[in-house]
Amino acid sequence: MFIIAVEFKIHPANADQFREMILKQAANSLALEPDCHQFDVCFAIDDPTHCFLYEKYTDAAAFEIHKNTPHFIQFSDDVAPWIQSKEVKSWKCLPSPS
């Protein structure tokens, strides 16, 4: 599996709007993309402006498809002004040992 981990720092004035939009983005990704297997949205307990995403895709090609979906493009355009910083890292998830 191909894993994407994203950390966002959001402008405080937009934290509630961002939370609503990222939850919608997660739901759309899971419902509309058969190769999106997991999309966890997490916020720091003590900081509502710090968001962490954990996304699991079949492979890197599935993530490329994700980035070109209408719902992702719309989400990215909508939230861009609200983001102070964003860091994206990709990982390969190894099968669990037997």
DOFIGU-541609 format. One record per atom (N, C-alpha, C, O): residue number from 0; residue in three letters; chain; atom name; x, y, z. Coordinates in Angstrom, 1 decimal, always signed. Each point is the difference from the previous one (the first is absolute). Layout:
% DOFIGU-541609
> seke/vexba/zami/vovo/x/y/z
> NUM/ALA/A/CA/X/Y/Z
...
This chain:
% DOFIGU-541609
> seke/vexba/zami/vovo/x/y/z
> 0/MET/A/N/+0.8/-1.2/+0.0
> 0/MET/A/CA/-0.8/+1.2/+0.0
> 0/MET/A/C/+0.9/+1.3/+0.0
> 0/MET/A/O/+1.1/+0.0/+0.5
> 1/PHE/A/N/-1.7/+1.0/-1.0
> 1/PHE/A/CA/+0.7/+1.3/-0.1
> 1/PHE/A/C/-0.6/+1.0/+1.0
> 1/PHE/A/O/-1.3/+0.2/-0.1
> 2/ILE/A/N/+2.1/+0.3/+0.9
> 2/ILE/A/CA/-0.5/+0.9/+1.1
> 2/ILE/A/C/+0.4/+1.4/-0.2
> 2/ILE/A/O/+1.1/+0.3/-0.5
> 3/ILE/A/N/-2.1/+0.6/+0.7
> 3/ILE/A/CA/+0.3/+1.4/+0.0
> 3/ILE/A/C/-0.3/+0.6/+1.4
> 3/ILE/A/O/-1.0/-0.3/+0.6
> 4/ALA/A/N/+2.0/+1.0/-0.1
> 4/ALA/A/CA/-0.2/+0.7/+1.3
> 4/ALA/A/C/+0.1/+1.5/-0.3
> 4/ALA/A/O/+1.0/+0.5/-0.6
> 5/VAL/A/N/-1.9/+0.3/+1.0
> 5/VAL/A/CA/+0.0/+1.4/-0.2
> 5/VAL/A/C/-0.2/+0.8/+1.3
> 5/VAL/A/O/-0.9/-0.4/+0.8
> 6/GLU/A/N/+1.7/+1.4/-0.6
> 6/GLU/A/CA/-0.2/+0.9/+1.2
> 6/GLU/A/C/-0.3/+1.4/-0.5
> 6/GLU/A/O/+0.7/+0.5/-0.9
> 7/PHE/A/N/-1.8/+0.0/+1.4
> 7/PHE/A/CA/-0.4/+1.4/-0.3
> 7/PHE/A/C/+0.1/+0.8/+1.2
> 7/PHE/A/O/-0.3/-0.4/+1.1
> 8/LYS/A/N/+0.7/+1.7/-1.3
> 8/LYS/A/CA/-0.2/+1.0/+1.1
> 8/LYS/A/C/-1.0/+1.0/-0.7
> 8/LYS/A/O/+0.3/+0.6/-1.1
> 9/ILE/A/N/-1.4/-0.3/+1.8
> 9/ILE/A/CA/-1.1/+0.8/-0.6
> 9/ILE/A/C/+0.0/+1.3/+0.7
> 9/ILE/A/O/+0.2/+0.1/+1.2
> 10/HIS/A/N/-0.6/+1.0/-1.9
> 10/HIS/A/CA/-0.2/+1.3/+0.7
> 10/HIS/A/C/-1.1/-0.2/+1.0
> 10/HIS/A/O/-1.0/-0.5/-0.4
> 11/PRO/A/N/+1.2/+1.0/+1.6
> 11/PRO/A/CA/-1.0/-0.2/+1.0
> 11/PRO/A/C/-1.4/+0.5/-0.4
> 11/PRO/A/O/-1.0/-0.7/+0.4
> 12/ALA/A/N/+0.8/+1.7/-1.1
> 12/ALA/A/CA/-1.3/+0.5/-0.4
> 12/ALA/A/C/-0.7/-0.9/-1.0
> 12/ALA/A/O/-1.2/+0.1/-0.1
> 13/ASN/A/N/+1.9/-1.1/-0.5
> 13/ASN/A/CA/-0.6/-0.9/-0.9
> 13/ASN/A/C/+0.0/-1.5/+0.5
> 13/ASN/A/O/-0.4/-0.9/-0.8
> 14/ALA/A/N/+0.7/+0.7/+2.1
> 14/ALA/A/CA/+0.1/-1.3/+0.5
> 14/ALA/A/C/-1.3/-0.8/-0.1
> 14/ALA/A/O/+0.0/-1.2/-0.4
> 15/ASP/A/N/-1.1/+1.8/+0.7
> 15/ASP/A/CA/-1.3/-0.7/+0.0
> 15/ASP/A/C/-0.4/-0.3/-1.4
> 15/ASP/A/O/-0.5/-1.1/-0.3
> 16/GLN/A/N/+0.7/+2.1/-0.6
> 16/GLN/A/CA/-0.4/-0.3/-1.5
> 16/GLN/A/C/+0.9/-1.1/-0.5
> 16/GLN/A/O/-0.5/-0.8/-0.8
> 17/PHE/A/N/+1.8/+0.8/+1.1
> 17/PHE/A/CA/+0.9/-1.0/-0.5
> 17/PHE/A/C/-0.5/-1.4/+0.5
> 17/PHE/A/O/+0.0/-1.0/-0.8
> 18/ARG/A/N/-0.3/+0.9/+2.1
> 18/ARG/A/CA/-0.4/-1.3/+0.6
> 18/ARG/A/C/-1.2/-0.5/-0.8
> 18/ARG/A/O/-0.1/-1.2/-0.4
> 19/GLU/A/N/-0.9/+2.0/+0.1
> 19/GLU/A/CA/-1.2/-0.4/-0.8
> 19/GLU/A/C/+0.4/-0.5/-1.4
> 19/GLU/A/O/-0.5/-1.0/-0.4
> 20/MET/A/N/+1.4/+1.8/-0.2
> 20/MET/A/CA/+0.3/-0.4/-1.4
> 20/MET/A/C/+0.9/-1.2/-0.1
> 20/MET/A/O/-0.2/-0.8/-0.9
> 21/ILE/A/N/+1.1/+0.6/+1.9
> 21/ILE/A/CA/+0.9/-1.2/-0.1
> 21/ILE/A/C/-0.8/-1.3/+0.3
> 21/ILE/A/O/+0.3/-1.0/-0.5
> 22/LEU/A/N/-1.3/+1.1/+1.4
> 22/LEU/A/CA/-0.9/-1.1/+0.3
> 22/LEU/A/C/-0.8/-0.4/-1.3
> 22/LEU/A/O/-0.2/-1.2/-0.3
> 23/LYS/A/N/-0.3/+2.2/-0.4
> 23/LYS/A/CA/-0.7/-0.2/-1.3
> 23/LYS/A/C/+1.0/-0.7/-1.0
> 23/LYS/A/O/-0.4/-0.9/-0.7
> 24/GLN/A/N/+1.6/+1.4/+0.6
> 24/GLN/A/CA/+1.0/-0.5/-0.9
> 24/GLN/A/C/+0.3/-1.5/+0.3
> 24/GLN/A/O/+0.1/-0.8/-0.9
> 25/ALA/A/N/+0.0/+0.5/+2.2
> 25/ALA/A/CA/+0.3/-1.4/+0.4
> 25/ALA/A/C/-1.2/-0.9/-0.5
> 25/ALA/A/O/+0.2/-1.1/-0.5
> 26/ALA/A/N/-1.4/+1.5/+0.8
> 26/ALA/A/CA/-1.2/-0.7/-0.3
> 26/ALA/A/C/-0.1/-0.2/-1.6
> 26/ALA/A/O/-0.3/-1.1/-0.4
> 27/ASN/A/N/+0.5/+2.1/-0.3
> 27/ASN/A/CA/+0.0/-0.1/-1.5
> 27/ASN/A/C/+1.1/-0.9/-0.5
> 27/ASN/A/O/-0.3/-0.8/-0.9
> 28/SER/A/N/+1.5/+0.9/+1.5
> 28/SER/A/CA/+1.1/-0.9/-0.5
> 28/SER/A/C/-0.4/-1.5/+0.2
> 28/SER/A/O/+0.2/-0.8/-0.8
> 29/LEU/A/N/-0.7/+0.5/+2.0
> 29/LEU/A/CA/-0.4/-1.4/+0.3
> 29/LEU/A/C/-1.1/-0.4/-0.8
> 29/LEU/A/O/-0.1/-1.2/-0.4
> 30/ALA/A/N/-0.9/+2.0/+0.1
> 30/ALA/A/CA/-1.2/-0.4/-0.7
> 30/ALA/A/C/+0.2/-0.1/-1.5
> 30/ALA/A/O/-0.6/-0.8/-0.7
> 31/LEU/A/N/+1.5/+1.7/+0.2
> 31/LEU/A/CA/+0.1/+0.1/-1.5
> 31/LEU/A/C/+1.2/-0.6/-0.6
> 31/LEU/A/O/+0.1/-0.1/-1.2
> 32/GLU/A/N/+0.9/-0.3/+2.0
> 32/GLU/A/CA/+1.2/-0.5/-0.5
> 32/GLU/A/C/+0.2/-1.5/+0.6
> 32/GLU/A/O/+0.4/-0.2/+1.1
> 33/PRO/A/N/-0.6/-0.8/-2.0
> 33/PRO/A/CA/+0.1/-1.4/+0.5
> 33/PRO/A/C/+1.4/-0.3/+0.5
> 33/PRO/A/O/+0.2/-1.0/+0.8
> 34/ASP/A/N/+0.9/+1.7/-1.3
> 34/ASP/A/CA/+1.3/-0.3/+0.5
> 34/ASP/A/C/+0.5/+0.9/+1.2
> 34/ASP/A/O/+1.1/-0.1/+0.4
> 35/CYS/A/N/-2.1/+0.8/+0.2
> 35/CYS/A/CA/+0.3/+0.7/+1.2
> 35/CYS/A/C/-0.6/-0.8/+1.1
> 35/CYS/A/O/-1.2/-0.2/+0.1
> 36/HIS/A/N/+2.0/-0.4/+0.8
> 36/HIS/A/CA/-0.4/-1.0/+1.0
> 36/HIS/A/C/-0.2/+0.6/+1.4
> 36/HIS/A/O/-0.7/-0.6/+0.8
> 37/GLN/A/N/+1.4/+1.7/-0.6
> 37/GLN/A/CA/-0.1/+0.6/+1.3
> 37/GLN/A/C/+0.3/+1.5/-0.1
> 37/GLN/A/O/+0.9/+0.3/-0.8
> 38/PHE/A/N/-1.6/+0.5/+1.6
> 38/PHE/A/CA/+0.3/+1.4/-0.1
> 38/PHE/A/C/-0.4/+0.5/+1.4
> 38/PHE/A/O/-1.1/+0.4/+0.3
> 39/ASP/A/N/+2.1/-0.4/+0.6
> 39/ASP/A/CA/-0.2/+0.5/+1.4
> 39/ASP/A/C/+0.3/+1.5/+0.1
> 39/ASP/A/O/+1.1/+0.4/-0.5
> 40/VAL/A/N/-2.0/+0.3/+1.2
> 40/VAL/A/CA/+0.2/+1.4/+0.2
> 40/VAL/A/C/+0.2/+0.2/+1.5
> 40/VAL/A/O/-0.8/-0.4/+0.8
> 41/CYS/A/N/+2.0/+0.9/-0.4
> 41/CYS/A/CA/+0.3/+0.2/+1.4
> 41/CYS/A/C/+0.4/+1.4/+0.3
> 41/CYS/A/O/+0.6/+0.7/-0.8
> 42/PHE/A/N/-1.0/-0.2/+2.0
> 42/PHE/A/CA/+0.4/+1.3/+0.4
> 42/PHE/A/C/+0.7/-0.1/+1.4
> 42/PHE/A/O/-0.4/-0.8/+0.8
> 43/ALA/A/N/+1.4/+1.7/-0.6
> 43/ALA/A/CA/+0.7/+0.0/+1.2
> 43/ALA/A/C/-1.0/+0.3/+1.2
> 43/ALA/A/O/-0.8/+0.8/-0.2
> 44/ILE/A/N/+1.0/-1.5/+1.3
> 44/ILE/A/CA/-0.9/+0.2/+1.1
> 44/ILE/A/C/+0.0/+1.4/+0.5
> 44/ILE/A/O/-1.0/+0.5/+0.4
> 45/ASP/A/N/+2.2/+0.1/-0.4
> 45/ASP/A/CA/+0.1/+1.3/+0.6
> 45/ASP/A/C/+0.2/+1.2/-1.0
> 45/ASP/A/O/+0.3/+1.1/+0.3
> 46/ASP/A/N/-0.6/-1.5/-1.6
> 46/ASP/A/CA/+0.2/+1.0/-1.1
> 46/ASP/A/C/-0.9/-0.3/-1.2
> 46/ASP/A/O/+0.3/-0.8/-0.8
> 47/PRO/A/N/-1.5/+1.5/+0.8
> 47/PRO/A/CA/-0.9/-0.2/-1.1
> 47/PRO/A/C/+0.4/+0.4/-1.4
> 47/PRO/A/O/-0.7/-0.2/-1.0
> 48/THR/A/N/+1.9/+0.9/+1.0
> 48/THR/A/CA/+0.6/+0.4/-1.3
> 48/THR/A/C/+1.0/-1.0/-0.6
> 48/THR/A/O/+0.5/+0.3/-1.1
> 49/HIS/A/N/-0.2/-1.4/+1.8
> 49/HIS/A/CA/+0.9/-0.9/-0.4
> 49/HIS/A/C/-0.7/-1.3/-0.4
> 49/HIS/A/O/-0.5/-0.7/+0.9
> 50/CYS/A/N/+0.5/+0.4/-2.2
> 50/CYS/A/CA/-0.7/-1.2/-0.5
> 50/CYS/A/C/+1.0/-1.0/-0.6
> 50/CYS/A/O/+1.0/+0.4/-0.6
> 51/PHE/A/N/-1.3/-1.7/+0.8
> 51/PHE/A/CA/+0.8/-1.1/-0.5
> 51/PHE/A/C/-0.9/-0.9/-0.8
> 51/PHE/A/O/-1.0/-0.4/+0.5
> 52/LEU/A/N/+1.4/+0.0/-1.7
> 52/LEU/A/CA/-0.8/-0.9/-0.8
> 52/LEU/A/C/+0.9/-1.3/-0.2
> 52/LEU/A/O/+1.2/+0.1/-0.2
> 53/TYR/A/N/-1.9/-1.2/+0.3
> 53/TYR/A/CA/+0.6/-1.3/-0.4
> 53/TYR/A/C/-0.9/-0.7/-1.0
> 53/TYR/A/O/-1.1/-0.3/+0.2
> 54/GLU/A/N/+1.7/+0.2/-1.4
> 54/GLU/A/CA/-0.8/-0.5/-1.2
> 54/GLU/A/C/+0.7/-1.3/-0.5
> 54/GLU/A/O/+1.2/-0.1/-0.1
> 55/LYS/A/N/-2.0/-0.9/-0.2
> 55/LYS/A/CA/+0.5/-1.3/-0.5
> 55/LYS/A/C/-0.6/-0.2/-1.4
> 55/LYS/A/O/-1.2/-0.1/-0.2
> 56/TYR/A/N/+2.1/-0.1/-0.8
> 56/TYR/A/CA/-0.4/-0.3/-1.4
> 56/TYR/A/C/+0.6/-1.3/-0.4
> 56/TYR/A/O/+1.0/-0.5/+0.5
> 57/THR/A/N/-1.6/-0.1/-1.6
> 57/THR/A/CA/+0.5/-1.2/-0.5
> 57/THR/A/C/+1.5/+0.1/-0.5
> 57/THR/A/O/+0.8/-0.9/+0.3
> 58/ASP/A/N/-0.5/+2.0/-0.9
> 58/ASP/A/CA/+1.3/+0.2/-0.5
> 58/ASP/A/C/+0.2/+1.5/-0.3
> 58/ASP/A/O/-1.0/+0.8/+0.1
> 59/ALA/A/N/+2.2/-0.4/-0.6
> 59/ALA/A/CA/+0.3/+1.4/-0.3
> 59/ALA/A/C/-0.9/+0.5/-1.1
> 59/ALA/A/O/-0.4/+1.2/+0.0
> 60/ALA/A/N/+0.0/-2.0/-1.0
> 60/ALA/A/CA/-0.8/+0.4/-1.1
> 60/ALA/A/C/-1.4/+0.4/+0.5
> 60/ALA/A/O/-0.6/+0.9/-0.5
> 61/ALA/A/N/+0.1/-1.6/+1.5
> 61/ALA/A/CA/-1.3/+0.3/+0.6
> 61/ALA/A/C/+0.0/+1.4/+0.7
> 61/ALA/A/O/-1.0/+0.7/-0.1
> 62/PHE/A/N/+2.1/-0.4/+0.7
> 62/PHE/A/CA/+0.2/+1.3/+0.6
> 62/PHE/A/C/+0.0/+1.1/-1.1
> 62/PHE/A/O/-0.6/+1.1/+0.2
> 63/GLU/A/N/+1.3/-1.4/-1.3
> 63/GLU/A/CA/+0.0/+1.0/-1.1
> 63/GLU/A/C/-1.4/+0.2/-0.5
> 63/GLU/A/O/-0.4/+1.1/-0.4
> 64/ILE/A/N/-0.4/-2.1/+0.3
> 64/ILE/A/CA/-1.4/+0.1/-0.5
> 64/ILE/A/C/-0.7/+0.9/+1.0
> 64/ILE/A/O/-0.8/+0.8/-0.3
> 65/HIS/A/N/+1.0/-1.1/+1.6
> 65/HIS/A/CA/-0.7/+0.8/+1.1
> 65/HIS/A/C/+0.3/+1.5/-0.2
> 65/HIS/A/O/-0.9/+0.8/+0.1
> 66/LYS/A/N/+2.1/-0.5/-0.4
> 66/LYS/A/CA/+0.4/+1.5/-0.1
> 66/LYS/A/C/-0.6/+0.6/-1.2
> 66/LYS/A/O/-0.1/+1.3/-0.1
> 67/ASN/A/N/-0.5/-2.1/-0.8
> 67/ASN/A/CA/-0.6/+0.6/-1.3
> 67/ASN/A/C/-1.5/-0.1/+0.1
> 67/ASN/A/O/-0.7/+0.3/-1.1
> 68/THR/A/N/+0.1/-0.8/+2.2
> 68/THR/A/CA/-1.5/-0.1/+0.0
> 68/THR/A/C/-0.6/+1.4/+0.2
> 68/THR/A/O/+0.7/+0.9/+0.6
> 69/PRO/A/N/-1.9/-0.7/-1.1
> 69/PRO/A/CA/-0.6/+1.3/+0.2
> 69/PRO/A/C/-0.2/+0.4/+1.5
> 69/PRO/A/O/+0.2/+1.2/+0.3
> 70/HIS/A/N/-0.5/-2.1/+0.5
> 70/HIS/A/CA/-0.2/+0.3/+1.4
> 70/HIS/A/C/+1.3/+0.4/+0.7
> 70/HIS/A/O/+0.0/+0.9/+0.8
> 71/PHE/A/N/+1.2/-1.5/-1.2
> 71/PHE/A/CA/+1.3/+0.5/+0.6
> 71/PHE/A/C/+0.3/+1.3/-0.5
> 71/PHE/A/O/+0.5/+0.9/+0.7
> 72/ILE/A/N/-0.6/-0.7/-2.0
> 72/ILE/A/CA/+0.4/+1.3/-0.6
> 72/ILE/A/C/-0.9/+1.2/+0.6
> 72/ILE/A/O/+0.6/+1.0/+0.3
> 73/GLN/A/N/-1.9/-1.3/-0.1
> 73/GLN/A/CA/-0.8/+1.0/+0.6
> 73/GLN/A/C/+0.4/+0.3/+1.4
> 73/GLN/A/O/+0.1/+1.2/+0.5
> 74/PHE/A/N/+0.1/-2.3/+0.3
> 74/PHE/A/CA/+0.5/+0.2/+1.4
> 74/PHE/A/C/+1.3/+0.8/+0.1
> 74/PHE/A/O/+0.1/+0.9/+0.7
> 75/SER/A/N/+0.8/-1.3/-1.6
> 75/SER/A/CA/+1.3/+0.7/+0.1
> 75/SER/A/C/-0.1/+1.5/-0.3
> 75/SER/A/O/+0.6/+0.8/+0.6
> 76/ASP/A/N/-1.4/-0.5/-1.6
> 76/ASP/A/CA/-0.3/+1.4/-0.4
> 76/ASP/A/C/-0.6/+0.8/+1.2
> 76/ASP/A/O/+0.3/+1.1/+0.3
> 77/ASP/A/N/-1.3/-1.8/+0.3
> 77/ASP/A/CA/-0.8/+0.7/+1.0
> 77/ASP/A/C/+0.8/+0.3/+1.3
> 77/ASP/A/O/-0.1/+1.0/+0.6
> 78/VAL/A/N/+1.0/-2.0/-0.2
> 78/VAL/A/CA/+0.7/+0.2/+1.3
> 78/VAL/A/C/+1.3/+0.6/-0.2
> 78/VAL/A/O/+0.6/+0.4/+1.1
> 79/ALA/A/N/-0.1/-0.2/-2.3
> 79/ALA/A/CA/+1.4/+0.5/-0.1
> 79/ALA/A/C/+0.3/+1.3/+0.8
> 79/ALA/A/O/+1.0/+0.1/+0.6
> 80/PRO/A/N/-2.0/+0.9/-0.6
> 80/PRO/A/CA/+0.3/+1.2/+0.7
> 80/PRO/A/C/+0.0/-0.2/+1.5
> 80/PRO/A/O/+0.5/+0.9/+0.8
> 81/TRP/A/N/-1.0/-2.0/-0.3
> 81/TRP/A/CA/-0.1/-0.2/+1.5
> 81/TRP/A/C/+1.2/-0.7/+0.5
> 81/TRP/A/O/+0.2/-0.1/+1.2
> 82/ILE/A/N/+0.7/-0.4/-2.0
> 82/ILE/A/CA/+1.2/-0.8/+0.4
> 82/ILE/A/C/+1.2/+0.9/+0.2
> 82/ILE/A/O/+0.5/+0.7/-0.9
> 83/GLN/A/N/+0.1/-0.9/+2.1
> 83/GLN/A/CA/+1.2/+0.7/+0.4
> 83/GLN/A/C/+1.2/-0.9/-0.6
> 83/GLN/A/O/+1.0/+0.5/-0.5
> 84/SER/A/N/-1.1/-1.8/+0.7
> 84/SER/A/CA/+1.0/-0.9/-0.4
> 84/SER/A/C/-0.6/-1.4/-0.3
> 84/SER/A/O/-1.0/-0.3/+0.6
> 85/LYS/A/N/+1.7/-0.4/-1.4
> 85/LYS/A/CA/-0.5/-1.4/-0.4
> 85/LYS/A/C/+1.3/-0.8/-0.3
> 85/LYS/A/O/+0.8/+0.4/-0.8
> 86/GLU/A/N/-0.8/-1.6/+1.3
> 86/GLU/A/CA/+1.1/-0.9/-0.2
> 86/GLU/A/C/-0.6/-1.4/-0.4
> 86/GLU/A/O/-0.8/-0.5/+0.8
> 87/VAL/A/N/+1.2/+0.0/-2.0
> 87/VAL/A/CA/-0.5/-1.3/-0.4
> 87/VAL/A/C/+1.2/-0.9/-0.1
> 87/VAL/A/O/+1.0/+0.3/-0.6
> 88/LYS/A/N/-1.2/-1.5/+1.1
> 88/LYS/A/CA/+1.0/-1.1/+0.0
> 88/LYS/A/C/-0.7/-1.3/-0.5
> 88/LYS/A/O/-1.1/-0.2/+0.3
> 89/SER/A/N/+1.8/-0.5/-1.1
> 89/SER/A/CA/-0.5/-1.3/-0.5
> 89/SER/A/C/+0.8/-1.2/+0.7
> 89/SER/A/O/+1.2/+0.2/+0.3
> 90/TRP/A/N/-1.9/-1.3/-0.1
> 90/TRP/A/CA/+0.6/-1.1/+0.7
> 90/TRP/A/C/-0.5/-1.3/-0.7
> 90/TRP/A/O/-1.0/+0.0/-0.7
> 91/LYS/A/N/+1.8/-1.0/+0.8
> 91/LYS/A/CA/-0.4/-1.4/-0.5
> 91/LYS/A/C/-0.3/-0.8/+1.3
> 91/LYS/A/O/+0.8/-0.2/+0.9
> 92/CYS/A/N/-2.1/-0.3/-0.9
> 92/CYS/A/CA/-0.4/-0.8/+1.1
> 92/CYS/A/C/+0.4/-1.5/-0.3
> 92/CYS/A/O/-0.5/-0.6/-0.9
> 93/LEU/A/N/+1.3/+0.0/+1.8
> 93/LEU/A/CA/+0.4/-1.4/-0.2
> 93/LEU/A/C/-1.1/-0.9/+0.6
> 93/LEU/A/O/-0.6/+0.3/+0.9
> 94/PRO/A/N/+0.5/-1.5/-1.5
> 94/PRO/A/CA/-1.0/-0.9/+0.6
> 94/PRO/A/C/+0.4/-0.5/+1.4
> 94/PRO/A/O/+1.2/+0.0/+0.3
> 95/SER/A/N/-2.1/-0.2/+0.5
> 95/SER/A/CA/+0.2/-0.5/+1.4
> 95/SER/A/C/+0.7/-1.3/-0.1
> 95/SER/A/O/-0.4/-0.9/-0.8
> 96/PRO/A/N/+1.4/+0.6/+1.7
> 96/PRO/A/CA/+0.6/-1.3/+0.0
> 96/PRO/A/C/-1.0/-1.1/+0.5
> 96/PRO/A/O/-0.9/+0.3/+0.8
> 97/SER/A/N/+1.0/-1.5/-1.3
> 97/SER/A/CA/-0.9/-1.1/+0.3
> 97/SER/A/C/+0.3/-0.5/+1.4
> 97/SER/A/O/-0.7/-0.9/+0.5
